[in-house]
Amino acid sequence: MNLASLDLNLLVSLDALLQQRSVTRAATQMGLSQPALSASLARLRRHFGDELLTRVGNEYRLTPMAVQLKELTRIALGGVERVFTAQPEFDPASSNREFTFLASDYWVAVLGDTVAELLAEEAPGARLRLAANTPSAVDRADQILLATDLLVLPHGFLTGLSHRDLYRDEWVCVVSADNPVVEEGLTVEHLETLPWVVTFHGPTAATPAERHLRMRGIEPRVQVITEQFLTVPGLVAGTDRIALLQRRLVELLPLNLGVRALPPPVEVGPLLEAMWWHPVYDDDPEHAYLRDLVVRAARQVVDTAV
């Protein structure tokens, strides 16, 4: 396809239409008249050979093609913005950039505040956007990272992307403080028989520690699945459930949550937290500054920063 023959303004119209699912609302967002945006929609429909928006009752719904295009369009626009806002040098003090992270609530609890504080000191006009690193985002990290600055994730999930190691942590087992079954410590039998609370459970969405258990032939009896590490203590306290959590997160928890941490009875592997980004940003001055800021935050907070 010859991009020179395309009107790239249609990309902005497409994004607004897919996000708003309404010609009227999209036109208002773009500051255009409704007839002008209707004309753009007609051109887009001809280009894709698809209706994109279909009326159902009093509302418009996205066609399957439109659903497929929605995130791709947002990624493409993010890339275009990065191209036209690129600068040969980066001055944090004068920046009004929004830096975006995909990160778990665990990482936000450990380092998020320090990263935000450093950014506020050095780049007071910049913003920090923190979004959850969901399994679907991790599975499509090579696409997502074209429009997102950093994905914070331990080793064991990604390959083929640029990365920098941040710090080491370790996994501990969390049980209810009043659970009499484990008064004398955990055994392999406990791991096999007690009900589990797990995070990001699935073929490609288990934590490295959970995968390590399976490699040893220990199959957790999953009772509850959550995608927020900070919800795990409340799902364990007062029950016979067991879970794995990062030691640094457990140390940040209030003392009255009704849980206690025990060492696993088997080796579950280390946790090496890292930040990942798309290689196209290896030499980007803004991105290099952000990566350096995160490394400095890790060294300031964590005693095993790497």
Residue frames relative to the residue before (quaternion, step in Angstrom):
aa qw qx qy qz dx dy dz
M 1.0000 0.0000 0.0000 0.0000 0.00 0.00 0.00
N 0.3478 -0.7331 0.5524 0.1909 3.53 -0.97 0.94
L 0.3216 -0.7816 0.5024 0.1827 3.58 -0.30 1.26
A 0.5841 0.5982 -0.3777 0.3980 3.59 1.12 -0.57
S 0.6738 0.4922 -0.2974 0.4639 3.57 1.18 -0.49
L 0.6303 0.5396 -0.3319 0.4488 3.59 1.28 -0.13
D 0.3714 -0.6739 0.5885 0.2481 3.54 -1.21 0.59
L 0.2627 -0.8132 0.4990 0.1438 3.57 -0.17 1.27
N 0.4809 0.6329 -0.4541 0.4025 3.60 1.24 -0.06
L 0.5650 0.6033 -0.3815 0.4140 3.56 1.20 -0.50
L 0.5732 0.5901 -0.3843 0.4189 3.60 1.15 -0.51
V 0.6443 0.5052 -0.3142 0.4804 3.58 1.03 -0.80
S 0.6502 0.5083 -0.3139 0.4694 3.58 0.97 -0.86
L 0.6442 0.5280 -0.3235 0.4490 3.57 0.95 -0.88
D 0.6530 0.5143 -0.3196 0.4549 3.58 0.91 -0.87
A 0.6710 0.4954 -0.3070 0.4583 3.60 0.85 -0.91
L 0.6615 0.5096 -0.3081 0.4559 3.59 0.95 -0.85
L 0.6939 0.4718 -0.2835 0.4643 3.58 0.92 -0.87
Q 0.6594 0.4954 -0.3132 0.4708 3.58 1.06 -0.68
Q 0.7555 0.3994 -0.2037 0.4778 3.59 0.88 -0.96
R 0.1814 -0.8051 0.5344 0.1827 3.60 1.15 -0.65
S 0.6873 0.3689 -0.2741 0.5625 3.55 1.06 0.82
V 0.4439 -0.6836 0.5091 0.2766 3.57 -0.84 0.96
T 0.6522 0.5310 -0.3183 0.4375 3.58 0.94 -0.88
R 0.7080 0.4482 -0.2748 0.4716 3.59 0.78 -0.99
A 0.6424 0.5195 -0.3295 0.4570 3.58 1.00 -0.76
A 0.6378 0.5208 -0.3271 0.4636 3.60 1.01 -0.79
T 0.6367 0.5211 -0.3209 0.4691 3.58 1.01 -0.83
Q 0.6436 0.5308 -0.3168 0.4512 3.58 0.95 -0.89
M 0.7494 0.4050 -0.2102 0.4798 3.58 0.95 -0.89
G 0.4296 -0.7066 0.4601 0.3233 3.58 1.23 -0.26
L 0.5103 0.6257 -0.4204 0.4140 3.55 1.15 0.70
S 0.5444 -0.5680 0.4790 0.3893 3.55 -1.28 0.19
Q 0.6143 -0.5635 0.4007 0.3801 3.56 -1.18 0.53
P 0.6431 0.5125 -0.3512 0.4477 3.68 0.89 -0.72
A 0.6358 0.5332 -0.3374 0.4446 3.60 1.00 -0.78
L 0.6979 0.4456 -0.2839 0.4835 3.59 0.91 -0.86
S 0.5839 0.5560 -0.3715 0.4604 3.61 1.11 -0.56
A 0.6320 0.5205 -0.3272 0.4719 3.57 1.05 -0.72
S 0.6394 0.5125 -0.3228 0.4736 3.59 1.03 -0.78
L 0.6334 0.5261 -0.3285 0.4628 3.58 1.00 -0.81
A 0.6317 0.5289 -0.3341 0.4579 3.59 0.99 -0.79
R 0.6569 0.4994 -0.3100 0.4721 3.59 0.98 -0.82
L 0.6458 0.5145 -0.3180 0.4659 3.56 0.99 -0.79
R 0.6369 0.5231 -0.3284 0.4613 3.58 0.98 -0.80
R 0.6515 0.4997 -0.3201 0.4725 3.59 0.97 -0.79
H 0.6558 0.5295 -0.3209 0.4320 3.57 0.94 -0.89
F 0.7695 0.3630 -0.1910 0.4895 3.58 0.82 -1.00
G 0.3441 -0.7387 0.5090 0.2772 3.59 1.18 -0.38
D 0.6330 0.4834 -0.3026 0.5235 3.54 1.16 0.71
E 0.5446 -0.6458 0.4319 0.3159 3.58 -1.09 0.70
L 0.2586 -0.8053 0.4869 0.2179 3.60 1.19 -0.58
L 0.7808 0.0347 0.0058 0.6238 3.61 0.78 -1.05
T 0.0288 -0.7943 0.6068 -0.0050 3.58 -0.81 1.01
R 0.4194 -0.7115 0.5052 0.2503 3.56 -0.97 0.85
V 0.0032 0.7542 -0.6558 0.0333 3.54 -0.97 1.00
G 0.8029 -0.0617 -0.0067 0.5928 3.56 -0.24 1.28
N 0.7903 -0.2823 0.2325 0.4916 3.55 -0.78 -1.07
E 0.7107 0.4089 -0.2569 0.5116 3.59 1.23 0.19
Y 0.4178 -0.6637 0.5558 0.2758 3.52 -1.37 0.28
R 0.1387 -0.7717 0.6159 0.0774 3.54 -1.13 0.73
L 0.5028 -0.6450 0.4868 0.3069 3.55 -1.19 0.61
T 0.4173 -0.6651 0.5539 0.2771 3.55 -1.07 0.74
P 0.6798 -0.4649 0.3440 0.4510 3.64 -1.18 0.24
M 0.6250 0.5259 -0.3358 0.4691 3.59 1.03 -0.73
A 0.6614 0.5090 -0.3066 0.4577 3.59 0.95 -0.87
V 0.6146 0.5376 -0.3430 0.4643 3.59 1.03 -0.76
Q 0.6500 0.5154 -0.3008 0.4705 3.55 1.02 -0.87
L 0.7094 0.4745 -0.2572 0.4533 3.58 0.98 -0.85
K 0.5340 0.6846 -0.4023 0.2904 3.59 1.10 -0.67
E 0.7448 0.3806 -0.2336 0.4958 3.59 0.71 -1.01
L 0.6108 0.5505 -0.3547 0.4451 3.60 1.05 -0.70
T 0.6394 0.5268 -0.3196 0.4598 3.56 1.03 -0.79
R 0.6580 0.5049 -0.3105 0.4644 3.57 0.94 -0.87
I 0.6397 0.5152 -0.3215 0.4711 3.58 1.02 -0.78
A 0.6572 0.5156 -0.3090 0.4547 3.57 0.95 -0.91
L 0.6595 0.5008 -0.3127 0.4652 3.60 0.94 -0.84
G 0.6228 0.5365 -0.3370 0.4590 3.56 1.05 -0.75
G 0.6556 0.5081 -0.3080 0.4660 3.55 1.01 -0.80
V 0.6327 0.5229 -0.3273 0.4681 3.58 1.01 -0.81
E 0.6507 0.5137 -0.3173 0.4604 3.57 0.94 -0.86
R 0.6451 0.5166 -0.3286 0.4572 3.58 0.97 -0.82
V 0.6302 0.5425 -0.3358 0.4425 3.59 1.01 -0.79
F 0.7861 0.3734 -0.1874 0.4555 3.58 0.71 -1.07
T 0.6718 0.4240 -0.3242 0.5136 3.60 1.25 0.05
A 0.4076 0.7226 -0.4669 0.3060 3.59 1.30 0.05
Q 0.0919 -0.7849 0.6124 0.0232 3.56 -1.10 0.81
P 0.5618 -0.6185 0.4202 0.3541 3.61 -1.06 0.65
E 0.7729 0.1171 -0.0774 0.6188 3.57 1.20 -0.53
F 0.2665 -0.7702 0.5614 0.1436 3.55 -1.18 0.54
D 0.1180 -0.7778 0.6162 0.0367 3.54 -0.85 1.05
P 0.3447 -0.7720 0.4895 0.2137 3.63 -0.21 1.19
A 0.6498 0.5627 -0.3293 0.3907 3.58 0.89 -0.86
S 0.7575 0.3479 -0.2018 0.5141 3.60 1.11 -0.59
S 0.4878 0.6932 -0.4170 0.3279 3.58 1.25 0.07
N 0.1136 -0.7543 0.6387 0.1008 3.54 -1.20 0.66
R 0.2590 0.8113 -0.4721 0.2276 3.53 1.27 0.60
E 0.2602 -0.7112 0.6210 0.2019 3.56 -1.22 0.55
F 0.1796 -0.7837 0.5898 0.0755 3.57 -0.62 1.15
T 0.1689 -0.8173 0.5484 0.0512 3.55 -0.79 1.04
F 0.1099 -0.7743 0.6227 0.0253 3.54 -1.04 0.97
L 0.1661 -0.6831 0.6893 0.1752 3.50 -1.29 0.50
A 0.1855 0.7956 -0.5422 0.1967 3.58 -0.49 1.18
S 0.5069 -0.6268 0.4960 0.3226 3.54 -1.24 0.47
D 0.6178 -0.5351 0.4109 0.4039 3.55 -1.25 0.30
Y 0.5373 0.6018 -0.3963 0.4383 3.60 1.22 -0.41
W 0.7031 0.4493 -0.2766 0.4767 3.59 0.77 -1.01
V 0.6212 0.5356 -0.3451 0.4562 3.58 0.99 -0.77
A 0.6600 0.5073 -0.3110 0.4586 3.60 0.98 -0.83
V 0.7073 0.4633 -0.2661 0.4629 3.59 0.98 -0.81
L 0.8558 0.1405 -0.0165 0.4975 3.59 0.76 -1.03
G 0.4820 0.7225 -0.4227 0.2588 3.59 1.17 -0.47
D 0.6840 0.4952 -0.3002 0.4436 3.58 0.83 -0.94
T 0.6584 0.5077 -0.3135 0.4587 3.59 0.99 -0.80
V 0.6257 0.5204 -0.3338 0.4757 3.59 1.01 -0.79
A 0.6681 0.5045 -0.2972 0.4591 3.58 0.92 -0.95
E 0.6587 0.5174 -0.3106 0.4494 3.58 0.98 -0.83
L 0.6573 0.4982 -0.3122 0.4714 3.58 0.94 -0.87
L 0.6520 0.5137 -0.3175 0.4585 3.57 0.96 -0.85
A 0.6509 0.5171 -0.3181 0.4558 3.58 0.97 -0.83
E 0.6577 0.5075 -0.3091 0.4630 3.59 1.05 -0.72
E 0.7886 0.3694 -0.1668 0.4625 3.57 0.82 -1.03
A 0.7874 0.1293 -0.0560 0.6001 3.57 1.15 -0.66
P 0.0997 -0.8686 0.4812 0.0632 3.59 0.57 1.16
G 0.6827 0.4774 -0.3004 0.4644 3.60 1.15 -0.40
A 0.5757 0.5964 -0.3718 0.4178 3.58 1.27 -0.16
R 0.2706 -0.7456 0.5865 0.1637 3.54 -1.30 0.38
L 0.2541 -0.7417 0.6030 0.1473 3.52 -1.26 0.55
R 0.0844 -0.7894 0.6075 0.0248 3.56 -0.72 1.09
L 0.1081 -0.7993 0.5908 0.0185 3.59 -0.70 1.13
A 0.0036 0.7912 -0.6098 0.0463 3.57 -0.70 1.12
A 0.5842 -0.6094 0.4126 0.3423 3.56 -1.17 0.60
N 0.3450 -0.7186 0.5624 0.2198 3.58 -1.01 0.82
T 0.1166 -0.8382 0.5326 0.0153 3.53 0.32 1.32
P 0.6556 -0.5124 0.3667 0.4162 3.63 -1.17 0.41
S 0.6505 0.5147 -0.3340 0.4477 3.61 0.94 -0.79
A 0.6439 0.5079 -0.3253 0.4707 3.60 1.03 -0.72
V 0.6418 0.5185 -0.3228 0.4638 3.58 0.99 -0.81
D 0.6488 0.5305 -0.3175 0.4437 3.59 0.97 -0.84
R 0.7704 0.2748 -0.1530 0.5545 3.61 1.16 -0.59
A 0.1519 0.8521 -0.4908 0.0995 3.53 1.16 0.66
D 0.6329 0.5460 -0.3543 0.4193 3.61 0.96 -0.74
Q 0.6728 0.4460 -0.2938 0.5119 3.61 1.15 -0.53
I 0.6627 0.5345 -0.3080 0.4246 3.56 0.85 -1.03
L 0.7060 0.4926 -0.2764 0.4273 3.59 0.92 -0.87
L 0.4819 0.6223 -0.4611 0.4098 3.58 1.22 0.16
A 0.7811 0.2629 -0.1344 0.5502 3.58 1.18 -0.60
T 0.6787 0.3978 -0.2767 0.5518 3.59 1.29 0.15
D 0.5051 -0.6965 0.4145 0.2967 3.58 -0.84 0.93
L 0.8330 -0.0402 0.0919 0.5441 3.56 0.62 -1.10
L 0.1637 -0.7175 0.6662 0.1207 3.51 -1.25 0.65
V 0.1798 -0.7877 0.5835 0.0821 3.58 -0.65 1.11
L 0.2132 0.7751 -0.5399 0.2496 3.55 -0.48 1.24
P 0.4640 -0.6683 0.4845 0.3215 3.61 -0.96 0.69
H 0.6351 -0.5061 0.4136 0.4116 3.53 -1.28 0.30
G 0.6167 0.5603 -0.4132 0.3674 3.53 -1.19 0.61
F 0.7110 0.4249 -0.2475 0.5026 3.57 1.30 -0.12
L 0.8230 0.2506 -0.0696 0.5049 3.58 0.87 -1.00
T 0.0052 -0.7485 0.6622 0.0344 3.52 -1.30 0.52
G 0.7771 0.3937 -0.2505 0.4223 3.56 -1.27 0.33
L 0.6544 0.4562 -0.3252 0.5078 3.59 1.25 0.26
S 0.5547 -0.5808 0.4626 0.3756 3.57 -1.18 0.46
H 0.0577 0.8091 -0.5822 0.0554 3.58 -1.04 0.71
R 0.1394 -0.7419 0.6471 0.1070 3.51 -1.39 0.28
D 0.3961 -0.7152 0.5253 0.2361 3.57 -0.80 1.02
L 0.2783 -0.7960 0.5246 0.1170 3.56 -1.02 0.87
Y 0.7681 -0.2495 0.2053 0.5529 3.60 0.67 -1.05
R 0.4238 -0.6834 0.5348 0.2595 3.53 -1.33 0.30
D 0.0328 -0.7629 0.6454 0.0187 3.52 -1.20 0.61
E 0.2535 -0.7563 0.5714 0.1932 3.57 -1.24 -0.07
W 0.4664 -0.6764 0.5025 0.2691 3.53 -1.21 0.57
V 0.0596 -0.7626 0.6429 0.0408 3.55 -1.14 0.76
C 0.4550 -0.6542 0.5266 0.2963 3.55 -1.23 0.48
V 0.1792 -0.7788 0.5957 0.0800 3.56 -0.96 0.90
V 0.0166 0.7832 -0.6191 0.0547 3.55 -0.87 1.05
S 0.6300 -0.5117 0.4052 0.4208 3.55 -1.25 0.24
A 0.5496 -0.6429 0.4246 0.3231 3.57 -0.97 0.85
D 0.7462 0.3692 -0.2159 0.5101 3.60 1.13 -0.55
N 0.3856 0.7205 -0.4929 0.2987 3.61 1.16 0.42
P 0.2818 -0.8052 0.4953 0.1642 3.63 -0.33 1.20
V 0.5567 0.6443 -0.3889 0.3517 3.59 1.16 -0.50
V 0.7827 0.3158 -0.1588 0.5123 3.58 1.06 -0.72
E 0.2230 0.8134 -0.5125 0.1616 3.59 1.16 0.52
E 0.7566 0.3631 -0.1981 0.5064 3.59 1.01 -0.76
G 0.7101 -0.4301 0.2515 0.4975 3.57 1.22 0.36
L 0.5586 -0.6216 0.4492 0.3160 3.52 -1.29 0.38
T 0.1495 -0.7560 0.6307 0.0913 3.52 -1.22 0.65
V 0.6590 -0.4736 0.3857 0.4388 3.56 -1.28 0.17
E 0.6091 0.5573 -0.3539 0.4395 3.60 1.05 -0.69
H 0.6186 0.5318 -0.3430 0.4657 3.59 1.05 -0.72
L 0.6463 0.5233 -0.3227 0.4520 3.59 0.96 -0.85
E 0.7104 0.4691 -0.2500 0.4612 3.56 1.07 -0.74
T 0.7801 0.3735 -0.1770 0.4697 3.58 1.07 -0.67
L 0.6341 0.5260 -0.3555 0.4414 3.63 1.01 -0.61
P 0.4922 -0.6380 0.4877 0.3359 3.63 -1.08 0.60
W 0.3078 -0.7882 0.5188 0.1217 3.55 -1.04 0.88
V 0.2142 -0.6571 0.6959 0.1949 3.46 -1.43 0.46
V 0.0088 -0.8153 0.5782 -0.0291 3.60 -0.65 1.08
T 0.3289 -0.7277 0.5686 0.1971 3.54 -1.27 0.45
F 0.8592 0.0692 -0.0651 0.5027 3.53 -1.13 0.78
H 0.1579 0.8340 -0.5098 0.1398 3.56 0.87 0.98
G 0.4643 0.6543 -0.5057 0.3172 3.58 -0.86 0.96
P 0.7423 -0.4259 0.2681 0.4424 3.58 -1.26 0.19
T 0.8011 0.1763 -0.0968 0.5636 3.61 0.98 -0.80
A 0.6681 0.5393 -0.2772 0.4312 3.58 1.24 0.11
A 0.4603 0.6668 -0.4691 0.3513 3.61 1.16 0.31
T 0.5430 -0.5814 0.4722 0.3796 3.58 -1.18 0.44
P 0.6362 -0.5254 0.3813 0.4169 3.62 -1.16 0.42
A 0.6350 0.5356 -0.3406 0.4403 3.60 1.01 -0.73
E 0.6484 0.5074 -0.3235 0.4664 3.58 0.97 -0.81
R 0.6430 0.5049 -0.3234 0.4765 3.58 0.99 -0.76
H 0.6183 0.5496 -0.3378 0.4489 3.57 1.06 -0.75
L 0.6324 0.5251 -0.3316 0.4630 3.59 0.99 -0.78
R 0.6654 0.5095 -0.3065 0.4513 3.56 0.91 -0.90
M 0.6245 0.5364 -0.3372 0.4567 3.56 1.07 -0.71
R 0.6836 0.4479 -0.2759 0.5060 3.57 1.20 -0.50
G 0.5876 -0.6107 0.3575 0.3923 3.57 1.27 0.17
I 0.5486 0.5850 -0.4044 0.4396 3.59 1.27 0.25
E 0.0977 -0.8093 0.5792 0.0112 3.58 -0.46 1.21
P 0.3440 -0.7615 0.5057 0.2147 3.63 -0.32 1.19
R 0.3572 -0.6977 0.5772 0.2291 3.56 -1.07 0.78
V 0.1788 -0.8458 0.4974 0.0723 3.54 0.15 1.35
Q 0.1031 -0.7982 0.5929 0.0270 3.55 -0.85 1.06
V 0.7946 0.0979 -0.0288 0.5985 3.60 1.08 -0.75
I 0.1253 -0.7692 0.6236 0.0605 3.58 -1.03 0.88
T 0.0291 0.7872 -0.6143 0.0447 3.56 -0.92 0.94
E 0.3098 -0.7526 0.5472 0.1953 3.58 -1.16 0.48
Q 0.6542 0.4222 -0.3290 0.5343 3.57 1.26 0.44
F 0.4199 -0.7237 0.4889 0.2468 3.56 -0.63 1.11
L 0.6610 0.5369 -0.3194 0.4157 3.59 1.00 -0.76
T 0.6228 0.5259 -0.3591 0.4545 3.61 1.20 -0.19
V 0.4952 0.6991 -0.4149 0.3062 3.59 1.22 -0.36
P 0.6617 0.5128 -0.3538 0.4171 3.70 0.71 -0.87
G 0.6728 0.4977 -0.3075 0.4528 3.61 0.93 -0.81
L 0.6706 0.4784 -0.2932 0.4853 3.57 1.19 -0.51
V 0.6689 0.4698 -0.2898 0.4978 3.58 1.30 -0.21
A 0.6238 0.5812 -0.3456 0.3921 3.60 0.91 -0.90
G 0.8352 0.1847 -0.1579 0.4933 3.56 -0.95 0.93
T 0.6778 0.4355 -0.2932 0.5147 3.60 1.24 0.24
D 0.5172 -0.6062 0.4787 0.3686 3.55 -1.29 -0.13
R 0.4110 0.7349 -0.4538 0.2916 3.58 1.26 0.27
I 0.2089 -0.7416 0.6269 0.1157 3.52 -1.38 0.39
A 0.0105 -0.7938 0.6080 -0.0102 3.58 -1.17 0.57
L 0.3574 -0.6808 0.5864 0.2549 3.52 -1.35 0.21
L 0.0359 0.7838 -0.6185 0.0422 3.55 -0.94 0.93
Q 0.5726 -0.5755 0.4594 0.3603 3.53 -1.29 0.38
R 0.5575 -0.6400 0.4134 0.3298 3.56 -0.92 0.92
R 0.6593 0.5212 -0.3259 0.4330 3.60 0.91 -0.85
L 0.6377 0.5092 -0.3315 0.4735 3.57 1.06 -0.68
V 0.6325 0.5312 -0.3317 0.4559 3.59 0.95 -0.84
E 0.6600 0.5181 -0.3106 0.4467 3.60 0.98 -0.80
L 0.6686 0.4888 -0.2974 0.4750 3.59 1.20 -0.46
L 0.5470 0.6436 -0.3943 0.3621 3.60 1.22 -0.33
P 0.5566 -0.5810 0.4634 0.3712 3.62 -1.11 0.54
L 0.5627 -0.6554 0.3974 0.3097 3.58 -1.04 0.74
N 0.7086 0.4793 -0.2578 0.4492 3.60 1.16 -0.50
L 0.3874 0.7518 -0.4664 0.2592 3.60 1.14 0.45
G 0.4844 -0.7094 0.4110 0.3053 3.58 1.25 -0.12
V 0.6338 0.4739 -0.3612 0.4931 3.59 1.13 0.58
R 0.1227 -0.7649 0.6223 0.1121 3.52 -1.30 0.29
A 0.3891 -0.7248 0.5282 0.2104 3.53 -1.18 0.63
L 0.0765 -0.7828 0.6174 0.0119 3.54 -1.03 0.88
P 0.5124 -0.6306 0.4657 0.3506 3.60 -1.06 0.60
P 0.5133 -0.6342 0.4672 0.3406 3.62 -0.97 0.73
P 0.4845 -0.6806 0.4636 0.2952 3.60 -1.03 0.70
V 0.7431 0.2470 -0.1844 0.5939 3.60 1.30 -0.12
E 0.5993 -0.5538 0.4346 0.3812 3.55 -1.26 0.37
V 0.1052 -0.8116 0.5733 0.0388 3.59 -0.77 1.04
G 0.6102 -0.5946 0.3416 0.3967 3.56 1.23 0.31
P 0.5332 -0.6287 0.4610 0.3285 3.58 -1.20 0.50
L 0.3045 -0.7002 0.6063 0.2223 3.52 -1.36 0.13
L 0.0194 -0.7909 0.6106 -0.0351 3.55 -0.54 1.21
E 0.2130 -0.8052 0.5460 0.0900 3.54 -0.27 1.32
A 0.0128 -0.8068 0.5888 -0.0465 3.55 -0.95 0.93
M 0.3071 -0.6904 0.6054 0.2502 3.53 -1.33 0.24
W 0.1769 -0.7948 0.5792 0.0386 3.54 -0.99 0.96
W 0.0331 0.7925 -0.6082 0.0295 3.58 -1.08 0.70
H 0.5956 -0.5633 0.4263 0.3825 3.54 -1.28 0.31
P 0.5573 -0.6487 0.4001 0.3295 3.61 -0.90 0.86
V 0.5533 0.6130 -0.4164 0.3804 3.63 1.10 -0.41
Y 0.7102 0.4415 -0.2572 0.4844 3.61 1.18 -0.41
D 0.2961 0.7885 -0.4995 0.2026 3.60 1.25 0.20
D 0.8090 0.2660 -0.1144 0.5115 3.60 0.86 -0.96
D 0.4023 0.7139 -0.4781 0.3161 3.58 1.23 0.29
P 0.4597 -0.7182 0.4349 0.2895 3.67 -0.58 1.04
E 0.6420 0.5154 -0.3316 0.4607 3.60 0.95 -0.82
H 0.6870 0.4907 -0.2836 0.4548 3.53 0.89 -0.96
A 0.6236 0.5363 -0.3355 0.4592 3.57 1.02 -0.78
Y 0.6262 0.5281 -0.3319 0.4677 3.58 1.03 -0.78
L 0.6650 0.5104 -0.3085 0.4495 3.58 0.89 -0.95
R 0.6541 0.5088 -0.3206 0.4588 3.58 0.89 -0.86
D 0.6468 0.5114 -0.3196 0.4669 3.57 0.96 -0.83
L 0.6321 0.5360 -0.3316 0.4508 3.58 1.00 -0.81
V 0.6628 0.4973 -0.3110 0.4654 3.60 0.93 -0.85
V 0.6320 0.5222 -0.3318 0.4667 3.59 1.00 -0.80
R 0.6619 0.4989 -0.3091 0.4663 3.59 0.93 -0.85
A 0.6244 0.5288 -0.3371 0.4657 3.58 1.04 -0.73
A 0.6500 0.5148 -0.3198 0.4584 3.58 0.96 -0.84
R 0.6724 0.4904 -0.3016 0.4652 3.58 0.92 -0.85
Q 0.6389 0.5362 -0.3223 0.4477 3.57 1.11 -0.64
V 0.7769 0.3751 -0.1708 0.4759 3.58 1.00 -0.85
V 0.7998 0.3291 -0.1315 0.4845 3.56 0.86 -1.00
D 0.4079 -0.7490 0.4731 0.2210 3.54 -0.83 1.01
T 0.7305 0.3491 -0.2426 0.5344 3.60 1.22 -0.19
A 0.1804 0.7862 -0.5613 0.1852 3.58 0.98 0.83
V 0.2116 -0.7946 0.5603 0.0997 3.59 -1.03 0.79
